[in-house]
Amino acid sequence: RSTLFPYTTLFRSNVDEATKAKYYAVNTDLAIETAQKAKDEGVKQFVFMSSAIVYGDSAPYGKIKRITKDTKPHPANFYGDSKWKADQGVRKLASDDFVVTVLRPPMIYGKGSKGNYPTLAKLAKKLPIFPDVVNERSMLYIENLCEFLCQVMMRGAGGVYWPQNAEYTCTSEMVKTISNVSNHKIHVSKAWNWIIGLARLMPGKTRGLTDKAFGNLSYNVNMSTYDFEYQLVGLKESIVRTENSEHF
């Protein structure tokens, strides 16, 4: 998984070593042990959900971060590092008889999703104003992810994959879409962009949240294009389905 506001609650600087050890035990050790067990039991394909977090945090507000196939993973925190170690570990088990498929998706969202999409949606439904910034983020709607998984499993395809929606997401545009779908009036204007600059002057969590909300983090489009179709739902329709209580 990856998020629009990655792990700001979980990964504070004061997390104790025992808690970090648990993340490595589960995210790294258990993942590799599970893959090894699957291989020993004759399973033909193992699919591991890695994350875009292995490439580190998003670029600060106003800066560009475009990931390509040549970009080297460089985790920025222990969560990302634990996922990266697992990512490497399970791929080492691949063989002619054991296909390993690794996905490094960006933020995944959809109806009932936890974490950061609901936080953004809550703001979109309550705030009267919102800054109008141009940024670029890769995201992945859950139905598109499910289709992607079906396709790679039917093909028995191994290797590393970077699925994402067909369109990049702009935070301000997403907020406008959510508010429209929710019948909430919100005024999105560049007149409020000074708030972002002010927030970035504040140290600690506030600055981090600002960069993660309005910064840039995207995959090159070409690296997410494959010989099968999986981007079945566009961004606007995905928000309608996510916010519509009648959609299942």
N, C-alpha and C positions, 0 to 999 in steps of 0.2 A: 504494500500500500504506500501511497504517498498523499500528501495533503496540501491544501491551499495555505494553511497556517501550520507547518509541520511541527507537531510534538511540542508545542510551546508550554503545555502544562506538564507533560511527563518528564521532559528533559531539561530541567533546571540545573544550574551549576551545583546545587546542594544535594543532588541525588547521592545517596550513600553507596559505598562499594558493594555492599551485600545485594542491593537492588540491581545494580549493574550486572553483577554476577548471575542473577536470575535471568536477565535478558539474554546473556550469552548462553546460558544453559538451555533455554527454550529455543531462541531464534537460531542459534548456531548448532549446538551439540545435538539437540533433539532432531533438528531437520536433517542433519547428516546421518544420524543413527537410523532415522526412519527410511531414508533413501537406501542405506546399506541393507536394512531389513527387507525392503522391497526387492532389491537386487538378489539377495540370497534366496528369496522365496519364488523367484522366477518371473517377477513382474516385468513386463516388456517396456513400459514407458512410465517415467516419473516426472510429474509436473510440479515445479517449485515456483511459488510466488515470491519473487524478490521485490524490489521497489526502486523507484527513481531516487529514493533517498540515498542510495549508494553513491550518487554523484554530488552529494553535499547539498547545502541550502540553496535557495533561490538567490538570484542576483539582487542587490539592493535596488530600491526605487530609482528608476532612471537609467539603470544599467541593463545590458542584455546578457542572457545566459542561454545559448542554444546548444543543446547536446547533440553530438553526432556519434556515429559508430566508432569513431576514433577517440572520443572523449574517454579519458581514464577515470574510473571510479575513484572518488576521494571523499569518503564519509566525513561529515562534520561533527558527529556525535556518536555516542556509544551504541545507540539504536541502529544508526546507519552502518556502523562498523560490524555489529553482530549480524545484520542481514548480508553484508558484503562477504563476510567469512563463510556464511552458509552458502551463498551464491557460488563461491569458488569451490567449496567443499563438495557439494552435490555434483558439480560438473566434472570433478575428478573421477567420479565413479562411472561415468559414461563408458560404454563399450559397444561392440557390435550387437550384443544381445540385450543391452540395457540402454534405452534411449532416455536422455535427460533433457527436459524442456524447461527453460528458465524464462519467466516473464518479469520484466522490470517496468510495471505500469506506473503512470503518474497517478494523481489523485483519482480515486474511484468514488463515484457517487450514485445515488438512486434512492428510491423510496425506502425509508427505514434505515438509511445509512447513518452511521455514528460519526462523531468527531466534528470536522470542520465545515462541511457543506451545511449542516443544520445551523451552525453558528452564523454563517454568512446569510442564510435564508432568513433567520430570525431578525437580523439587522435590516434586511431588505423589506421586511414586512412591518417594521416599527419606526425606522428613522424617517424624518421628513425630508432630509437632505443627504446627499452623498457626493463625494468628489468625482469628477469626470476625468479619469486618467486613461492613457493608452498603454496597456501592458499586454503581455503575451504569456499564456500558461497552457501547458498540455493537461488535458483531463481525459477521463475514460468513463463513460456511462456504463452502468452495470449490465445492461442488456447487450451492449457491444462487446463487453468482456466475455459474457457467457457464450456469445456466438464465436468469438475468437478461440475460446477454449475448446468448443465443439470441433472447430475446424482443425486445430493442431492435433487433437486427440484422434480424430478420424483418419488423419494422414500419418499419424505416428511420427510427427516431425520433431526433431531435436534441435538444440542450439539455443541461442539467446534471442529473445523477441522484445520489441518495444511497442506494444499496442497503445493506441490513443484514438480519441475522436478525430473525425476528418477535419474539424475546425479547431483553431486555437480559441482559447477563452480569454476575454478581456473582463477583468473584475467588475468594472463599472457597468458594462453591457449586461453582464450576468445579473447584477443587482437589479437593473431596470427590468429585465425579463421576469425575474422572480416576483418583483412587485406588481408587474402587470398581470401575471397569471393569478396572483393573490388578491387582485382588485385593491391594491394599496397604492396611493399616490405618493411618489417620492420625486423630489426635484434633484436631478443629477446635473451638476454644473461645474465648469472649470473655476468658477468663482470661489469654490470651496477647496481648491487644490492647495491653498496655503496651509490648510490644516495638516496635510501630509508632511509638508516641509517642517512645520512646527513640531510634529510628533517625532520626526527623525532627529531632532535636536535633543530629545529626551533620552537619557541613557537606559540601558537594561531592556526590560520586557516590552515597553512601549515602542521603542525603536525597532526591535526585532519583529513585533507584530506588524508594524507598518511596512517593513521591507517584504515580509512574507505575503502580506495582503496585496500590495501594489507593485511588487517586484516582478521579475521575469524568470521563468523556468520552463523551457520547452524542448521537445524533441524535434529534430529535423523531420519534416514530413516524409521524406524519402525512406527513412529507416523504419517507418511504420506501415509501409506499403508492401503487401505480399501477394502471392498468386491466388488469393481467395478473398472474398468479400466478407467483411465483418462489421464495418461501420454503417450499420443499418439505420440507426437513429441519429438524426442531426441534433445539434446543441439545443436549439429552441424547443424542439419536440421532447427532448429528454427532460428538460425542466418542467414542461407541461405534465409529463408522465410522473415525474418525481413529486410535484406539488399537488397533483390531482388525486384526491382520496378515492376516487372510483376506479383508478387504474391499478391493475395488479400485475 
